Amino acid sequence: MEQDEATTEPGETSVGGPLEGVRVVEMGQLIAGPFCGQVLGDLGAEVIKIEEPRTGDPMRQWGQARVEGDSLWWSVLGRNKKSVALDLRDERGQELARQLIATADIVIENFRPGSLEKWGLNYDTLGADNPGLIMVRVSGFGQTGPYATRPGYGSIGEAMGGLRHVVGDPAQPPARVGISIGDSLAGMFAALGALAALHERTRSGRGQVVDASIYESVLGVMEALVPDWTVGGVQRERTGAILPKIAPSNVYPTADGQWVIVAANQDTVFRRLAQAMGEPGLADQERFSTHAARGELQAELDEIVARFTLRHTAQELIDLLNEHAVPVGKTFRVADMLVDPQFQARESIVEVERPDQGSIHMQNAFPRLSRTDSRIRWTGPTLGRHTDEVLQQAGVAADRLPGLREDGVIR
């Protein structure tokens, strides 16, 4: 479904999101810092992305699919942002960045710790001109500690945070989730920290530094991993598609060769599943009557459920289990999402126009707000497209810095 407002260009009047009026300068690259900027931009903030003038953010080239040489991933990660081309390794680019950041509420960076200090863009310097500035610093290991200066990609953070060890088949080496989940988690925690600091500023009038590390962001979602070990002596391991002792809750085969998730481990839900299976007596058997008992016989119970699911196509199974209020769902691919009525009703995927490049489908902005909703205003822009506009609106004195056009510091 086409989202008409998505084509709104910077500077045009439109209904604002909850962060309308908040100015963000994003100096990061790749995924973690820019994902924080994407989240804030989706919520209505003005996000000004500073990019290296010659190549821009490497994400412009990353990803499996391209159209006319452009990364489709960039269309998503760069959405709702204005691109300003400045060379932060050049003194004149640094001066322009300082002037621009002096007008901002939030600045995001995810360079290796120490880089901003080397460029004269450290928090003390920037905060002297802008005491209310919130600096969001995203890195592999945080700004302190013995690993702070190490390069840290999302994959390393996922490993150190405990995620990689528990993902995959127990008979195989540690696996990865099929997306850059460590980077995205760090970006989300960074955005959460930025909003918390923004709220605190309404009381104190002062800014502060938000220090978000990838490995701690992963660690933060690892449930009871730590006390399971330190108190219970239990080390979580790879368990494939199941969680140990949680049954039945697995991916099951269907008659038409598809895979469906059935989650019926709660006592009342398992009783409803047994009814749907035509075997109500299963729930009355002592060995299957409680959550703990079913957990002890997980493999046997999964075989019983699989024999049942194989008698139905995926859609037949979904219809039947929904009639009995048993949680069920097909493992979707994008083709499934595009035709699913739930996705369509909520516009979970929208079609957005790209200037001079036709339209593109992408996931919508989340979460949804009832009055000042998040939304996609435009897709990832071309490199440096908004340089003149942004510097002029911010009152940055680019015209008093000679040679900018000639030497590529800004374009």
C-alpha positions in Angstrom: 0.0 0.0 0.0 1.4 3.4 -1.0 2.2 5.9 1.8 1.5 9.2 0.2 3.2 11.3 2.9 6.4 9.3 2.5 7.4 11.4 -0.5 7.5 14.7 1.6 10.8 16.4 0.9 12.9 18.3 3.5 11.5 21.7 4.0 7.9 20.9 3.1 5.2 21.3 5.6 3.9 18.0 7.0 2.3 16.5 10.2 5.2 16.0 12.6 6.1 13.0 14.7 6.7 13.1 18.4 10.3 14.3 18.0 9.4 17.2 15.6 11.6 20.1 16.5 14.5 18.0 17.8 17.7 18.4 15.7 20.1 15.4 15.5 23.5 15.5 13.9 24.7 12.0 13.0 28.4 11.5 12.5 28.4 7.7 12.6 28.7 5.2 9.7 27.9 1.6 8.9 25.0 0.3 11.1 25.0 0.9 14.9 25.1 4.7 15.0 23.1 5.2 11.9 20.3 2.8 13.1 20.0 5.1 16.2 19.6 8.0 13.8 17.0 6.0 11.8 15.0 5.4 14.9 15.0 9.1 15.9 14.3 10.2 12.3 11.3 7.8 12.1 10.0 9.5 15.2 10.1 12.9 13.6 13.5 14.3 14.5 15.4 16.3 11.9 18.5 14.1 11.3 21.4 15.7 9.6 23.9 13.0 8.5 27.5 14.1 8.1 29.3 11.9 5.5 32.8 11.7 4.0 32.5 13.7 0.8 34.2 11.3 -1.6 32.5 8.0 -0.8 29.9 8.7 1.9 28.7 6.1 4.4 29.9 2.6 3.3 26.3 1.4 3.7 25.6 3.1 0.4 27.5 0.1 -1.1 26.6 -2.7 1.2 23.8 -5.2 0.9 22.9 -8.1 -1.4 20.5 -6.2 -3.8 21.2 -3.0 -5.8 19.2 -0.9 -8.3 21.3 1.0 -10.8 24.3 0.5 -8.5 22.7 1.9 -5.4 22.3 -0.2 -2.2 18.6 -0.9 -1.3 19.8 -1.2 2.3 20.8 2.4 2.2 17.3 3.4 1.2 16.1 2.1 4.5 19.0 3.0 6.9 19.4 6.5 5.4 15.6 7.3 5.4 14.4 10.5 6.9 17.9 11.9 7.0 19.5 14.9 5.3 23.0 14.2 3.8 25.7 16.8 4.4 29.2 16.1 2.9 32.0 17.2 5.3 35.4 15.8 5.8 35.8 15.4 9.6 39.5 14.7 9.1 40.1 18.2 7.7 40.3 21.3 9.9 37.7 23.2 7.8 35.3 20.3 7.9 35.7 20.0 11.7 35.0 23.7 12.1 31.8 23.4 10.0 30.8 20.4 12.1 31.3 22.3 15.3 29.1 25.2 14.1 26.4 22.8 13.0 26.5 20.8 16.2 26.1 24.1 18.1 22.6 24.2 16.8 21.7 20.5 17.6 20.0 18.8 20.5 21.6 15.4 19.9 24.8 14.3 18.2 25.4 10.7 17.3 28.8 9.1 16.6 30.2 5.6 16.4 33.8 6.1 15.5 36.5 4.2 17.4 36.8 5.9 20.9 39.4 8.7 20.7 38.6 9.7 17.2 36.4 12.7 18.2 39.0 13.9 20.6 41.7 13.8 17.9 39.5 15.9 15.7 38.7 18.5 18.4 35.0 17.3 18.5 35.0 15.9 22.0 32.1 16.5 24.3 33.8 19.1 26.5 34.6 21.2 23.4 31.2 20.9 21.8 29.4 21.3 25.2 31.1 24.6 25.8 29.2 26.0 22.8 26.1 24.0 23.5 25.6 23.2 27.2 22.3 21.3 26.5 23.9 19.0 23.9 23.4 15.2 24.3 26.2 13.2 22.7 25.3 9.6 21.9 28.5 7.5 21.6 28.0 4.0 20.1 31.0 1.6 20.1 31.9 -2.0 20.3 33.1 -2.0 23.9 32.1 1.4 25.4 34.1 4.5 26.1 35.9 3.0 29.1 37.7 -0.2 30.1 40.7 -2.0 28.7 39.0 -2.8 25.4 37.6 0.7 24.7 40.1 1.5 21.9 39.7 -1.8 20.2 37.8 -2.0 16.9 34.5 -3.7 17.6 32.0 -4.9 15.0 28.5 -6.2 15.8 29.6 -9.8 15.3 32.2 -9.4 18.1 29.7 -7.8 20.4 27.2 -10.6 19.7 29.9 -13.2 20.6 31.0 -11.4 23.8 27.4 -10.6 24.9 26.6 -14.3 24.9 24.2 -14.4 21.9 26.4 -16.4 19.4 27.0 -19.2 21.9 23.2 -20.0 22.2 22.3 -19.6 18.5 22.2 -22.5 16.1 22.3 -26.3 16.1 23.9 -27.9 19.1 25.9 -30.2 16.8 27.4 -27.3 14.9 29.7 -24.4 15.8 28.0 -21.2 17.1 25.8 -19.6 14.4 24.6 -16.1 13.8 21.2 -14.5 13.5 20.7 -13.7 9.8 20.7 -9.9 10.4 23.1 -7.5 12.1 21.3 -7.8 15.4 24.1 -6.6 17.6 24.4 -3.3 15.7 20.7 -2.8 15.7 20.3 -3.5 19.4 23.1 -1.0 20.2 21.3 1.5 18.0 18.0 0.9 19.8 19.6 1.2 23.2 21.4 4.3 22.1 18.1 5.9 20.9 16.5 5.0 24.2 19.4 6.6 26.1 19.1 9.7 23.9 15.4 10.1 24.7 16.0 9.6 28.4 18.7 12.3 28.4 16.4 14.5 26.4 13.7 14.2 29.0 16.2 14.7 31.9 17.3 17.9 30.2 13.9 19.4 30.6 14.6 19.4 34.4 18.3 20.2 34.5 18.8 22.2 31.3 22.0 20.3 30.8 23.2 17.7 28.3 25.2 14.6 28.9 27.0 11.7 27.2 25.1 8.5 26.4 27.6 5.6 26.2 26.1 2.6 24.3 28.3 -0.4 23.6 27.4 -3.3 21.3 28.4 -6.1 23.6 26.4 -4.6 26.5 23.4 -4.0 24.3 23.4 -7.7 23.4 24.0 -8.7 27.0 21.0 -6.6 28.0 18.6 -8.8 26.2 20.0 -12.1 27.3 17.2 -12.8 29.8 18.4 -14.8 32.9 21.7 -16.0 31.2 23.9 -14.6 34.0 22.0 -15.7 37.2 21.2 -19.1 35.5 24.9 -19.7 35.7 26.0 -17.8 38.8 23.2 -19.0 41.0 21.7 -22.1 39.3 24.9 -23.5 37.8 23.2 -23.8 34.4 25.1 -22.8 31.2 22.7 -22.1 28.4 23.7 -23.9 25.2 22.6 -24.0 21.6 19.2 -25.8 21.3 18.2 -25.1 17.7 14.6 -24.3 17.2 13.5 -25.1 20.8 14.0 -23.8 24.3 14.8 -26.7 26.7 11.9 -27.8 28.9 9.4 -25.6 27.0 7.0 -27.9 25.2 5.3 -28.1 22.9 6.9 -25.0 21.3 8.7 -25.7 18.1 8.7 -25.4 14.3 6.6 -28.2 12.8 6.3 -29.6 9.2 3.1 -29.5 7.2 1.6 -31.5 4.4 2.6 -28.9 1.8 6.2 -28.7 2.8 6.1 -25.6 4.8 7.1 -24.9 8.4 4.7 -23.6 11.1 5.4 -22.5 14.6 3.1 -23.8 17.3 3.5 -22.5 20.8 1.3 -24.4 23.3 3.5 -24.9 26.3 1.1 -23.3 28.8 -1.2 -25.8 30.5 -4.5 -24.3 29.3 -3.2 -23.8 25.8 -1.9 -27.3 25.6 -5.4 -28.6 26.5 -6.8 -26.6 23.6 -4.1 -28.0 21.3 -5.0 -31.5 22.4 -8.7 -30.8 21.5 -7.6 -29.5 18.1 -5.6 -32.6 17.5 -8.6 -34.8 18.2 -6.8 -36.2 21.2 -8.2 -34.4 24.3 -7.0 -37.2 26.5 -3.4 -36.2 26.0 -3.9 -33.2 28.4 -5.3 -35.6 31.0 -2.3 -38.0 31.0 -0.2 -37.4 34.0 3.0 -37.3 31.9 1.7 -34.4 29.9 -0.6 -32.7 32.4 1.8 -30.0 33.6 4.3 -27.7 32.1 7.2 -29.3 34.0 6.1 -32.8 33.0 5.8 -31.9 29.3 9.3 -30.4 29.5 10.8 -33.7 30.6 9.2 -35.4 27.5 9.9 -32.7 25.0 11.2 -34.8 22.2 8.4 -37.4 22.5 5.8 -34.7 22.6 7.3 -32.9 19.5 7.0 -36.1 17.6 3.3 -36.5 18.5 2.6 -32.9 17.4 4.6 -33.2 14.2 2.5 -36.3 13.2 -0.6 -34.1 13.6 0.7 -31.1 11.7 1.8 -33.3 8.8 -1.8 -34.2 8.2 -2.6 -30.6 7.3 -1.4 -27.9 4.9 0.0 -24.8 6.5 -3.2 -22.8 6.0 -5.4 -25.6 7.2 -3.3 -25.9 10.3 -3.3 -22.2 11.0 -7.1 -22.0 10.5 -7.7 -25.0 12.8 -5.5 -23.9 15.6 -6.8 -20.3 15.5 -10.3 -21.8 16.0 -9.0 -23.3 19.2 -7.1 -20.2 20.3 -3.7 -21.9 20.0 -0.8 -19.6 19.1 0.4 -20.5 15.6 2.2 -18.9 12.7 3.9 -19.7 9.4 7.5 -18.8 9.1 7.2 -15.8 6.7 9.3 -14.7 3.8 8.8 -11.3 2.3 6.4 -12.7 -0.3 4.2 -13.8 2.5 4.3 -10.5 4.2 3.3 -8.5 1.2 0.0 -10.4 0.8 -0.8 -11.0 4.5 -4.0 -9.2 5.7 -2.5 -8.2 9.0 0.5 -6.6 7.4 -1.8 -4.8 4.9 -4.2 -3.6 7.6 -1.5 -2.0 9.7 0.7 -0.9 6.7 3.6 -2.8 8.2 5.3 -2.6 4.8 4.8 0.5 2.7 5.7 1.7 -0.8 7.9 4.8 -0.8 8.8 6.9 -3.8 12.5 7.5 -4.4 13.4 10.6 -6.4 14.1 9.7 -10.0 14.3 6.0 -9.1 10.7 4.8 -8.9 9.3 3.3 -5.7 10.6 0.9 -3.2 8.9 -1.3 -0.6 10.3 -1.3 3.0 9.2 -1.9 6.5 7.3 1.0 8.0 8.4 3.1 11.0 7.7 1.5 14.4 6.2 1.8 17.0 2.9 3.4 16.1 1.6 6.4 18.0 -2.1 7.3 18.0 -1.7 11.1 17.6 1.8 12.0 16.4 2.7 8.8 14.5 6.2 7.8 13.3 6.5 7.6 9.6 8.8 7.5 6.6 9.2 10.9 5.0 11.8 10.1 2.3 14.3 7.4 1.5 18.1 7.5 1.9 19.2 10.6 0.0 22.1 11.0 -2.5 25.4 12.0 -1.0 25.7 15.6 0.0 22.2 16.4 -1.3 21.3 18.7 1.6 24.7 20.3 2.3 23.9 23.9 1.1 20.3 23.8 2.6 21.4 22.6 6.0 24.4 24.9 6.4 22.3 27.9 5.3 19.4 27.1 7.6 21.8 26.6 10.5 23.5 29.9 9.9 26.8 28.1 9.4 29.4 30.4 7.8 30.5 28.1 5.0 31.0 31.0 2.7 33.7 32.4 4.9 35.8 29.2 4.7 37.6 29.5 1.3 38.4 26.6 -1.0 35.6 24.3 0.2 34.2 23.7 -3.2 37.6 23.2 -4.8 39.2 20.6 -2.5 36.2 18.3 -1.9 35.8 19.1 1.8 32.2 19.9 1.1 30.1 19.5 -1.9 
